[in-house]
Amino acid sequence: MTVTDLPATPTVSLSAAMREGSMAEHQEAEDSRFMTELLGGRVNETGYAEYLLRLRGVYEVMETTLGARLDDPMVAAVHDSALERLDAIDADLAHWAPGGTRTVDSPAATAYRERVSAAGEWGGLLVAHHYTRYLGDLSGGQAIGRIIDRTFELDGAGTAFYTFPEIPKPKTYKDAYRARLDGLGLSPEEVGRVVDEVKVAFRLNQALFTELGQNIDGYRR
């Protein structure tokens, strides 16, 4: 099967299909060398700023593309300005790279941005990227934020990316988000297309980490 390796039946909800159908790609991204070093507290300030710069470009395109498609019922179902991260990343970069550029020469980030922009052709594809990024920020991203804060003894400085002032209870929010996904009423074929794009999104994330990992020795603390 080329889509999800899951049976395309009405008993599989969209949120479950997205989660279960992309588990291998998700795990591979988490196991990348750069992410392993970051979670181990072994990436220095330069390496972390390079990571943020790549994410900045992705979120800039994501939030612009989403904003242009709010008339699509699928996009409207998940869009929430409380999730947007671009301003938070800029605030963090002011801490990690004050006065520095807000762009980076990154083939992996460019490929990611282009894929997100192309996803604007159908709302389900944008939902796949929205889910992968923002639910990740509310899940594993919270652990990364705590590790960064502890590693650099920041006391909250430079970690706005992981802070969601308007979402005090991430679990409750994520449960409601998944319920909205499940209420979209997609056909099995459409579910398969969304899951395929989630898998692509995780591979694009892994490509970012692989690119960063190529300079891991220069990023060591």
N, C-alpha and C positions, 0 to 999 in steps of 0.2 A: 504494500500500500504506500502511495507516495504522499498522502496528505497528513495523517495524524497517527497512523497505526492503531487508531481507536475505531470501533464500529460506529458508523454514521447512523445512529438511531436516535429517536426523540428522547430516549432515557438519559442521554449524555448532555448535560447542560453546557452552555457555551463556556462559562467560567471554569468548569471542571475540564472540559476539552482543552482549553487554553493552558491550564496548569499541567495537566497530565501529558498532553501531547508535546510539550516543550521541555520536559524534565531533563532529558539528556543534554540538550543545548544549554539549559540553565546551569546545570552542574559543571559542564565544561568551561563556561565563562567564569564561574566562581573559583574553579581550580586553576585558573591561569596564573602564571608566575608572578605577574605584577600584583594581582589581587591578593595572592597568598602573602607576598611581602608587605603589602599595605595593611592587611588585617593583622599581620604579625608585628606591626609598629616599626617596620624597618625601612620605610620610605621617607626620604628627607623632604624639606620644604619645596625644593625645586621640582621633585618628582610629583608631589601632590598638586602643585600649581599647574604642571603640565597636564595632569589628569583633569583638573577643573576647566582648563582652556578647551580641551577637546569636548567636554560635556557642554560647555557654553554654546559652541556652534550648533550642536545637536538640538539643544533646547530652544535656541533662537528660531531655528527653522520649524521645529515642532509647534511652538506656540503661535508662530505666524500662520502656519498652514492650518492649524486647528481653528484659529480665529476667523479664517476666511471660509470655513465650512460649517459654521454654526447653524446654518439652515438645514443641514443634514440631520435627520432624527437620531441616527446612530452616534454621531459626534456630540450632538446636544445632550444625549443621555449620560455621557461620561464627563463632558467638559465642566470644569470648575476652576475659577480663577484662584481659589485657595490652594490649588496644587502647583501653580506656575512657579518655576524655579529660576528663571533668567535673572531677575533682580537680586535674588539671594546669591546666585553664583557671582554676580558682579560685586556684591558687597564682600563676599569672601575673597575674591581676587584682589580687592583693595587691601586686604590684610596680608595675603600670601605673596602678591606680586605688585606692591604699590608703584604706581606710575608706569607699569608695564603695558605691553600691547594686550589687546583682548582677542587677538586672532593667533592661530598657530598653523604651521605648515604640517599637515597631517593627512596623508592619503586615506587612512582609516576613518578619520572624522569626516572627510569630504564624501567618502562613499556612503557613510551613515546619513549625512545630511541629504544627499541626493535621493536616497531611498525613502526617507521620510517625506520629502517634497513630492516624490512620485506617488506616494500613498494617498495623496489628496484626490486621486481619481475615483476612489470609492471609500465611503465612510468606514466600512469594516476594516480596511487596511490601516486607517488612522487609529481606529480603536485598538488594534493590535499593538501599535507602537505606544499609544497612550498607556495601555495596561502594563506593558513591559517596563516602561520607564517609571511612571508615577507610583504604581503599586510596589515596584521595587524600592523606590525611595521611602515608602511608608513601611517597608518590611526590612530587608537586609540593610538598606541604607541607614536605618536607625542604629544598627550595630556598628557600621563604619563610622558614623558620627561620634559615637561614644569612644571608639578606639582612637580616632584623631584627637579628640578633646583630651583624652587621658595621656596619649603619647607625647603631645606637645605642651601639656599643662596649660591649656588655653582658657579654662574657666568660661567656655562658651564663645570666645572670640574666634572669628573666622570659620564658624560652623553653621552659618545661616542656611546653607543648602539643606541641612538635615532638620531644620526647624519649621514646623507648620503651625503657626499661631492660631489659625482658624480651625485646626483639626486636633482638638485636645485628646481624642480617643481614637488612635489609628485603627485598632481592631474593629471597632464599631463602624468606622467609615469604610473600611475595606469590605466588611460584610455587606453593607448597603450598596457599595460599588458593584460587587459581584452579582447582587440581586438585580441591579439595573442591566448588567450584561445579559443575564439570563432572561430578562424581559424583552429583549430586542426581537425575539421571534424569528431568528434566522433559520433558513433551511439547512439540512445536513451539508449540502454542497457549500453553502456560504460559511458555515461553521468551519469546514475544512480549509477554506481559503483564509479565514482569519487565523486559524492555528498555524498554517504554513507561514504566515507573515510574522507571527510571534517567534517562531523558530528562526526566521531570518533576523529578527531584531536581536535575539540573543547572540547569534553568530556575529552580527555587526559589533555588539558590545565586546565580544571575545576578541575581535580584530583590533579594537582600541587597546585592550589589555596586552595583546601580543605585541603591538607596536611599542607601547610603553616598556614592555619587558625587554625589548631589544637594547635598552639603555639602562637596565636595572642596576648595573654596577655604578653608574653615575648618579643614581638616585638613592644610594644606600645611606642610611644614617650612621 
